[in-house]
Amino acid sequence: MLIGTLVTYLDSHKLEIDFLILGGLLLLLGAGFHLGSRRHYVQVTAEGLRLNALLKFESIPFQEIRQVRTQPLQVLFSAPSRKQLLLRSLRQFERTPACVVRLDLAPAEVVRLGRSAGRGCAVEQDLILVVSDAKALEDELQTRIRRRPPAPASHRR
């Protein structure tokens, strides 16, 4: 349909170089965005967990990782207080297992890392990573993080 429209347009209009240059630039821009979205990935290195983006990367040392688990997003966001925190872009992955990494960082730092993780988000101290093989990422991280007891729970009276 798009090609038919283009052919019809070109038959009734003369080509101008400005439009050709603009069209070429728009195609290059679209290709750049497409390739950039494919450039986000997570990698376990000798130093820690590395979050790669198009032009930058963030590294989380293993000492800052308290706990790792794999859980579907619908389970993670099933609590009434968390339902509204599920990003619209992640709703299509509700049934997909995600790797949940609990960090010993300030909440603002965890949120910043969640934004740079591509398809991920942060809730409280949890960095939520939607990756193709969450269980493999969990297994790889489990062997590298120090076993620590869970953080103390607050006592309710």
Residue frames as a rotation matrix with the C-alpha (Angstrom) as fourth column:
MET 1
0.575 0.818 0.000 0.00
0.818 -0.575 0.000 0.00
0.000 0.000 -1.000 0.00
LEU 2
0.470 -0.492 -0.733 2.84
0.120 -0.787 0.605 2.36
-0.875 -0.372 -0.311 0.88
ILE 3
-0.617 -0.735 0.282 4.65
0.345 0.070 0.936 1.52
-0.707 0.675 0.210 -2.36
GLY 4
-0.145 0.668 0.730 1.46
0.985 0.031 0.168 2.09
0.090 0.744 -0.663 -4.37
THR 5
0.797 0.418 -0.435 0.99
0.506 -0.856 0.103 5.48
-0.329 -0.303 -0.894 -2.76
LEU 6
0.043 -0.885 -0.463 4.62
0.051 -0.461 0.886 6.37
-0.998 -0.062 0.025 -3.46
VAL 7
-0.660 -0.262 0.704 4.37
0.657 0.253 0.710 5.34
-0.364 0.931 0.005 -7.13
THR 8
0.313 0.863 0.398 1.14
0.940 -0.341 0.001 7.34
0.137 0.373 -0.918 -7.57
TYR 9
0.716 -0.103 -0.691 2.76
0.253 -0.884 0.394 10.37
-0.651 -0.457 -0.606 -5.93
LEU 10
-0.294 -0.944 -0.146 5.88
0.123 -0.189 0.974 10.15
-0.948 0.269 0.172 -8.07
ASP 11
-0.375 0.221 0.900 3.86
0.916 0.238 0.323 9.84
-0.143 0.946 -0.292 -11.29
SER 12
0.545 0.731 0.411 1.98
0.776 -0.625 0.082 13.08
0.317 0.274 -0.908 -10.67
HIS 13
0.934 -0.279 -0.224 4.82
-0.121 -0.836 0.535 15.13
-0.337 -0.473 -0.814 -9.11
LYS 14
0.557 -0.825 -0.094 8.32
-0.092 0.051 -0.994 15.96
0.825 0.563 -0.048 -10.18
LEU 15
0.549 -0.447 -0.706 11.15
0.816 0.469 0.337 14.87
0.181 -0.761 0.623 -7.88
GLU 16
0.708 -0.397 0.584 12.94
-0.371 -0.913 -0.171 17.58
0.601 -0.096 -0.793 -5.97
ILE 17
-0.110 -0.886 -0.450 16.34
0.121 0.438 -0.891 16.98
0.986 -0.153 0.059 -4.47
ASP 18
-0.529 -0.057 0.847 15.29
-0.736 -0.466 -0.491 18.49
0.422 -0.883 0.205 -1.11
PHE 19
0.489 0.806 0.333 12.61
-0.872 0.443 0.210 15.85
0.022 -0.393 0.919 -0.63
LEU 20
0.647 -0.336 -0.684 14.99
-0.012 0.893 -0.450 13.06
0.762 0.300 0.574 -1.61
ILE 21
-0.482 -0.863 0.152 17.59
-0.112 -0.112 -0.987 14.25
0.869 -0.493 -0.042 0.92
LEU 22
-0.310 0.459 0.833 14.93
-0.941 -0.276 -0.198 14.64
0.139 -0.845 0.517 3.63
GLY 23
0.752 0.621 -0.223 13.55
-0.605 0.784 0.142 11.16
0.263 0.028 0.964 2.89
GLY 24
0.270 -0.755 -0.598 17.02
0.126 0.643 -0.756 9.65
0.955 0.129 0.268 3.03
LEU 25
-0.655 -0.514 0.553 17.74
-0.414 -0.368 -0.833 11.35
0.632 -0.775 0.029 6.35
LEU 26
0.119 0.790 0.601 14.45
-0.992 0.074 0.099 10.14
0.033 -0.608 0.793 7.81
LEU 27
0.795 0.108 -0.596 15.24
-0.221 0.968 -0.120 6.57
0.564 0.227 0.794 6.72
LEU 28
-0.209 -0.952 -0.225 18.69
0.113 0.205 -0.972 6.82
0.971 -0.229 0.065 8.32
LEU 29
-0.529 0.084 0.845 17.17
-0.771 -0.463 -0.437 8.20
0.354 -0.882 0.309 11.51
GLY 30
0.570 0.810 0.136 14.63
-0.812 0.531 0.241 5.38
0.123 -0.248 0.961 11.65
ALA 31
0.573 -0.445 -0.688 17.34
0.094 0.870 -0.485 2.77
0.814 0.213 0.540 11.07
GLY 32
-0.508 -0.798 0.323 19.44
-0.200 -0.256 -0.946 4.36
0.838 -0.546 -0.030 13.81
PHE 33
-0.151 0.550 0.821 16.59
-0.984 -0.162 -0.073 4.17
0.093 -0.819 0.566 16.30
HIS 34
0.819 0.469 -0.331 15.91
-0.472 0.878 0.076 0.56
0.327 0.094 0.941 15.36
LEU 35
0.227 -0.822 -0.523 19.55
0.244 0.567 -0.786 -0.46
0.943 0.051 0.329 15.75
GLY 36
-0.550 -0.418 0.723 19.82
-0.504 -0.524 -0.686 1.56
0.666 -0.742 0.078 18.96
SER 37
0.334 0.743 0.580 16.91
-0.937 0.196 0.287 -0.27
0.100 -0.640 0.762 20.53
ARG 38
0.867 -0.078 -0.492 18.68
-0.005 0.986 -0.165 -3.56
0.498 0.145 0.855 19.76
ARG 39
-0.040 -0.993 0.113 21.85
-0.077 -0.110 -0.991 -2.31
0.996 -0.048 -0.072 21.48
HIS 40
0.107 0.132 0.985 20.47
-0.967 -0.217 0.134 -2.55
0.231 -0.967 0.104 25.06
TYR 41
0.445 0.060 -0.894 21.70
-0.014 0.998 0.060 -5.68
0.896 -0.014 0.445 26.77
VAL 42
0.713 -0.177 0.679 22.79
-0.697 -0.071 0.714 -7.03
-0.078 -0.982 -0.174 30.14
GLN 43
0.415 -0.678 -0.607 26.11
-0.105 0.627 -0.772 -8.79
0.904 0.384 0.189 30.65
VAL 44
0.977 -0.209 0.049 27.80
-0.010 0.183 0.983 -10.43
-0.215 -0.961 0.177 33.63
THR 45
0.473 -0.881 0.012 31.48
-0.255 -0.150 -0.955 -9.47
0.844 0.449 -0.295 33.73
ALA 46
-0.140 -0.632 -0.762 34.30
0.673 0.504 -0.541 -10.14
0.726 -0.589 0.355 36.17
GLU 47
-0.927 -0.264 0.265 33.59
0.040 -0.774 -0.631 -6.81
0.372 -0.575 0.729 37.92
GLY 48
-0.646 0.763 -0.021 29.80
-0.090 -0.104 -0.990 -7.06
-0.758 -0.638 0.136 38.15
LEU 49
0.069 0.785 0.615 26.57
0.835 0.292 -0.466 -6.72
-0.546 0.546 -0.636 36.22
ARG 50
-0.832 -0.417 -0.367 26.94
0.128 -0.787 0.603 -4.47
-0.540 0.455 0.708 33.20
LEU 51
0.314 0.944 0.103 23.93
0.561 -0.097 -0.822 -2.67
-0.766 0.316 -0.560 31.66
ASN 52
-0.754 -0.640 0.150 24.80
0.454 -0.341 0.823 -1.64
-0.475 0.689 0.548 28.10
ALA 53
0.475 0.827 -0.301 22.97
0.275 -0.465 -0.842 1.06
-0.836 0.317 -0.449 26.19
LEU 54
0.892 -0.057 0.448 23.65
0.444 -0.077 -0.893 2.64
0.086 0.995 -0.044 22.80
LEU 55
0.396 -0.761 0.514 26.36
0.002 -0.559 -0.829 5.11
0.918 0.330 -0.220 23.81
LYS 56
-0.168 -0.446 0.879 26.94
-0.889 -0.317 -0.331 4.33
0.426 -0.837 -0.343 27.49
PHE 57
0.055 0.204 -0.977 27.05
0.216 0.953 0.211 1.57
0.975 -0.223 0.008 30.04
GLU 58
0.325 0.088 0.942 26.47
-0.877 -0.343 0.335 1.21
0.353 -0.935 -0.034 33.77
SER 59
-0.276 -0.457 -0.846 28.22
-0.031 0.883 -0.467 -1.30
0.961 -0.102 -0.258 35.97
ILE 60
0.617 0.483 0.621 26.86
-0.682 -0.065 0.728 -2.70
0.393 -0.873 0.290 39.24
PRO 61
-0.503 -0.864 -0.022 29.57
-0.719 0.433 -0.543 -4.32
0.479 -0.257 -0.839 41.39
PHE 62
-0.171 0.411 -0.896 28.74
0.192 0.905 0.379 -7.73
0.967 -0.107 -0.233 42.86
GLN 63
-0.860 -0.207 -0.467 29.09
0.487 -0.052 -0.872 -6.23
0.156 -0.977 0.145 46.37
GLU 64
-0.815 0.579 -0.039 26.02
-0.558 -0.800 -0.220 -4.06
-0.158 -0.157 0.975 45.71
ILE 65
-0.181 0.752 -0.633 23.83
-0.559 0.451 0.696 -7.03
0.809 0.480 0.338 44.70
ARG 66
-0.428 0.098 0.898 22.00
-0.877 0.194 -0.439 -8.47
-0.217 -0.976 0.003 47.72
GLN 67
-0.269 0.481 0.834 19.66
0.011 0.868 -0.497 -11.00
-0.963 -0.125 -0.239 46.10
VAL 68
-0.701 0.099 -0.707 18.64
-0.713 -0.133 0.688 -12.31
-0.026 0.986 0.164 42.67
ARG 69
-0.444 0.603 0.663 15.45
0.139 0.777 -0.614 -14.15
-0.885 -0.180 -0.429 41.73
THR 70
-0.972 0.229 -0.048 13.35
-0.066 -0.070 0.995 -14.92
0.224 0.971 0.083 38.67
GLN 71
-0.500 0.857 -0.125 9.67
0.417 0.111 -0.902 -14.06
-0.760 -0.503 -0.412 38.77
PRO 72
-0.284 0.478 0.831 6.92
0.907 -0.146 0.395 -13.28
0.310 0.866 -0.392 36.23
LEU 73
-0.903 -0.089 0.421 6.00
0.042 -0.992 -0.120 -9.60
0.428 -0.091 0.899 36.14
GLN 74
0.019 0.989 0.144 2.33
-0.252 -0.135 0.958 -10.32
0.968 -0.054 0.246 36.93
VAL 75
0.432 0.057 -0.900 3.40
0.753 0.527 0.395 -11.94
0.497 -0.848 0.185 40.24
LEU 76
-0.571 -0.778 -0.263 5.83
0.808 -0.474 -0.351 -9.16
0.148 -0.413 0.899 41.03
PHE 77
-0.935 0.244 0.258 3.20
-0.222 -0.969 0.111 -6.47
0.278 0.047 0.960 40.42
SER 78
-0.319 0.870 -0.377 0.21
0.469 0.490 0.734 -8.35
0.823 0.057 -0.565 41.89
ALA 79
-0.466 0.133 -0.875 0.20
0.846 -0.222 -0.484 -6.43
-0.259 -0.966 -0.009 45.19
PRO 80
0.579 0.792 0.193 -2.32
0.815 -0.555 -0.168 -3.55
-0.026 0.254 -0.967 45.16
SER 81
0.616 -0.382 -0.688 0.42
0.038 -0.859 0.511 -1.05
-0.786 -0.341 -0.515 46.02
ARG 82
-0.447 -0.895 -0.004 2.50
-0.043 0.017 0.999 -2.17
-0.894 0.446 -0.046 43.01
LYS 83
0.142 0.567 0.811 -0.20
0.785 0.435 -0.441 -2.63
-0.604 0.699 -0.383 40.31
GLN 84
0.945 0.306 -0.118 0.08
0.194 -0.811 -0.552 0.95
-0.265 0.498 -0.826 39.12
LEU 85
0.310 -0.915 -0.257 3.90
-0.480 -0.384 0.789 0.75
-0.821 -0.121 -0.558 38.98
LEU 86
-0.067 -0.291 0.954 3.95
0.618 0.739 0.269 -1.65
-0.783 0.608 0.130 36.01
LEU 87
-0.532 -0.236 -0.813 5.01
-0.350 -0.813 0.465 0.44
-0.771 0.532 0.350 33.06
ARG 88
0.547 0.800 -0.246 2.79
-0.515 0.090 -0.852 0.42
-0.660 0.593 0.461 29.99
SER 89
0.215 -0.550 -0.807 5.74
-0.934 0.127 -0.335 -0.68
0.287 0.826 -0.486 27.85
LEU 90
-0.810 -0.571 0.134 6.18
-0.581 0.749 -0.318 -3.77
0.081 -0.335 -0.939 30.07
ARG 91
-0.035 0.891 0.452 2.51
-0.782 0.257 -0.567 -4.91
-0.622 -0.374 0.688 30.11
GLN 92
0.561 0.227 -0.796 3.06
-0.762 0.517 -0.390 -7.10
0.323 0.825 0.464 27.07
PHE 93
-0.309 -0.772 -0.556 5.63
-0.321 0.635 -0.703 -9.06
0.895 -0.039 -0.444 29.12
GLU 94
0.164 0.453 0.877 3.37
-0.956 -0.147 0.255 -9.69
0.244 -0.880 0.409 32.14
ARG 95
0.946 0.263 0.191 3.64
-0.302 0.929 0.215 -13.46
-0.121 -0.261 0.958 31.87
THR 96
0.518 -0.832 -0.201 7.34
0.030 0.252 -0.967 -13.37
0.855 0.495 0.155 31.01
PRO 97
0.672 -0.377 -0.638 9.82
0.734 0.220 0.643 -14.27
-0.102 -0.900 0.424 33.76
ALA 98
0.672 -0.479 0.565 11.98
-0.192 -0.849 -0.493 -11.31
0.716 0.223 -0.662 34.69
CYS 99
-0.061 -0.766 -0.640 15.24
0.788 0.357 -0.502 -11.25
0.612 -0.535 0.582 36.61
VAL 100
0.830 0.375 0.413 14.75
0.017 -0.757 0.653 -9.26
0.557 -0.535 -0.635 39.80
VAL 101
-0.136 -0.958 -0.252 18.00
0.657 0.103 -0.747 -7.96
0.742 -0.267 0.615 41.32
ARG 102
0.900 0.380 -0.213 17.81
0.397 -0.514 0.760 -6.52
0.180 -0.769 -0.614 44.84
LEU 103
0.092 -0.900 0.427 20.49
0.460 -0.342 -0.819 -3.86
0.883 0.271 0.383 45.30
ASP 104
0.269 -0.136 -0.954 22.16
0.922 -0.252 0.296 -2.23
-0.280 -0.958 0.057 48.29
LEU 105
-0.758 -0.440 0.482 21.92
0.586 -0.783 0.207 1.22
0.287 0.439 0.851 46.75
ALA 106
-0.727 0.519 -0.450 19.94
-0.102 -0.729 -0.677 4.37
-0.679 -0.446 0.583 47.40
PRO 107
0.091 0.868 0.488 16.44
0.558 0.361 -0.747 4.24
-0.825 0.340 -0.451 45.82
ALA 108
0.653 0.122 -0.747 17.28
-0.403 -0.779 -0.480 7.16
-0.641 0.615 -0.460 43.50
GLU 109
-0.393 -0.878 -0.273 20.30
-0.795 0.176 0.580 5.25
-0.461 0.445 -0.768 42.19
VAL 110
-0.615 0.256 0.746 18.20
0.291 0.953 -0.087 2.12
-0.733 0.163 -0.660 41.61
VAL 111
0.527 0.844 -0.102 15.63
0.278 -0.284 -0.918 4.19
-0.803 0.456 -0.384 39.65
ARG 112
0.324 -0.502 -0.802 18.43
-0.790 -0.610 0.063 5.69
-0.521 0.613 -0.594 37.53
LEU 113
-0.755 -0.613 0.233 19.77
-0.427 0.729 0.535 2.21
-0.498 0.304 -0.812 36.76
GLY 114
-0.196 0.787 0.586 16.23
0.466 0.600 -0.650 1.05
-0.863 0.146 -0.484 35.89
ARG 115
0.684 0.433 -0.587 15.94
-0.223 -0.642 -0.733 3.83
-0.695 0.633 -0.343 33.32
SER 116
0.011 -0.774 -0.633 19.25
-0.959 -0.188 0.214 2.93
-0.285 0.604 -0.744 31.72
ALA 117
-0.508 -0.221 0.832 18.39
-0.231 0.966 0.115 -0.80
-0.830 -0.134 -0.542 31.57
GLY 118
-0.918 0.225 -0.327 16.40
-0.304 0.129 0.944 -0.52
0.255 0.966 -0.050 28.34
ARG 119
0.053 0.952 -0.302 13.44
-0.294 0.304 0.906 -2.82
0.954 0.040 0.296 28.89
GLY 120
-0.381 -0.192 -0.904 13.51
0.754 0.501 -0.424 -2.68
0.535 -0.844 -0.046 32.67
CYS 121
0.331 0.458 0.825 12.34
-0.191 -0.824 0.534 -0.70
0.924 -0.334 -0.185 35.63
ALA 122
-0.777 -0.584 -0.236 12.96
0.165 0.173 -0.971 -0.28
0.608 -0.793 -0.039 39.31
VAL 123
0.470 0.865 0.176 10.67
-0.108 -0.141 0.984 -0.71
0.876 -0.482 0.027 42.30
GLU 124
0.963 -0.161 0.218 12.05
-0.237 -0.104 0.966 0.22
-0.133 -0.981 -0.138 45.71
GLN 125
0.130 -0.980 0.151 15.40
-0.677 0.024 0.735 -1.64
-0.724 -0.198 -0.661 45.94
ASP 126
0.122 0.000 0.993 14.60
0.387 0.921 -0.048 -4.04
-0.914 0.390 0.112 43.08
LEU 127
-0.393 -0.265 -0.881 16.01
-0.759 -0.447 0.473 -3.63
-0.519 0.854 -0.026 39.60
ILE 128
0.311 0.630 0.712 13.70
0.003 0.748 -0.663 -5.55
-0.950 0.208 0.231 37.24
LEU 129
-0.516 -0.598 -0.613 15.32
-0.677 -0.153 0.719 -6.80
-0.524 0.787 -0.326 34.05
VAL 130
0.657 0.693 0.297 13.22
-0.257 0.576 -0.776 -8.31
-0.709 0.434 0.556 31.26
VAL 131
-0.339 -0.837 -0.430 15.71
-0.850 0.076 0.522 -10.44
-0.404 0.542 -0.737 29.34
SER 132
0.082 0.395 -0.915 15.34
-0.830 0.536 0.157 -13.37
0.552 0.746 0.371 26.96
ASP 133
0.198 -0.057 -0.979 16.68
0.298 0.955 0.004 -15.94
0.934 -0.292 0.206 29.48
ALA 134
0.391 0.048 0.919 16.07
-0.679 -0.659 0.324 -14.61
0.621 -0.751 -0.225 32.99
LYS 135
0.988 0.011 0.157 16.80
-0.116 0.721 0.683 -17.95
-0.106 -0.692 0.714 34.67
ALA 136
0.491 -0.866 0.097 20.25
0.768 0.378 -0.518 -18.19
0.412 0.329 0.850 33.05
LEU 137
0.003 -0.449 0.893 21.06
-0.103 -0.889 -0.446 -14.64
0.995 -0.091 -0.049 34.19
GLU 138
0.693 0.307 0.653 19.89
-0.664 -0.081 0.743 -15.50
0.281 -0.948 0.148 37.72
ASP 139
0.937 -0.344 -0.056 22.02
0.346 0.897 0.275 -18.67
-0.044 -0.277 0.960 37.79
GLU 140
0.215 -0.907 0.362 25.09
0.647 -0.145 -0.748 -16.79
0.731 0.395 0.556 36.56
LEU 141
0.051 -0.146 0.988 24.66
-0.454 -0.884 -0.107 -14.05
0.889 -0.443 -0.112 39.17
GLN 142
0.905 0.366 0.218 23.92
-0.356 0.368 0.859 -16.49
0.234 -0.855 0.463 42.02
THR 143
0.673 -0.700 -0.242 27.37
0.702 0.706 -0.089 -18.05
0.233 -0.110 0.966 41.67
ARG 144
-0.186 -0.829 0.527 29.07
0.606 -0.519 -0.602 -14.66
0.773 0.208 0.599 41.94
ILE 145
0.160 0.263 0.952 27.26
-0.459 -0.834 0.307 -12.79
0.874 -0.485 -0.013 44.70
ARG 146
-0.882 -0.468 0.052 28.11
-0.215 0.301 -0.929 -13.22
0.419 -0.831 -0.366 48.36
ARG 147
-0.077 0.859 -0.506 25.47
0.570 0.455 0.684 -15.03
0.818 -0.236 -0.525 50.36
ARG 148
-0.925 -0.144 0.352 24.00
-0.168 -0.677 -0.717 -12.58
0.342 -0.722 0.602 52.85
PRO 149
-0.588 0.773 -0.235 21.06
0.727 0.379 -0.572 -12.82
-0.353 -0.508 -0.786 55.17
PRO 150
0.019 0.678 0.735 17.93
0.792 -0.458 0.403 -10.92
0.610 0.575 -0.546 54.08
ALA 151
-0.671 -0.194 0.716 17.55
-0.118 -0.925 -0.361 -7.37
0.732 -0.326 0.598 55.26
PRO 152
-0.885 0.358 -0.300 15.81
0.406 0.276 -0.871 -7.12
-0.229 -0.892 -0.389 58.65
ALA 153
-0.253 0.894 0.369 12.06
0.645 -0.128 0.753 -6.75
0.721 0.429 -0.545 58.40
SER 154
-0.688 0.105 0.718 10.37
-0.449 -0.839 -0.308 -3.86
0.570 -0.534 0.625 60.17
HIS 155
-0.816 0.403 -0.413 8.41
0.575 0.638 -0.513 -4.87
0.057 -0.656 -0.752 63.25
ARG 156
-0.392 0.777 0.493 4.74
-0.158 -0.584 0.796 -3.86
0.906 0.234 0.352 63.25
ARG 157
-0.978 0.100 -0.183 2.92
0.198 0.162 -0.967 -3.22
-0.067 -0.982 -0.178 66.48
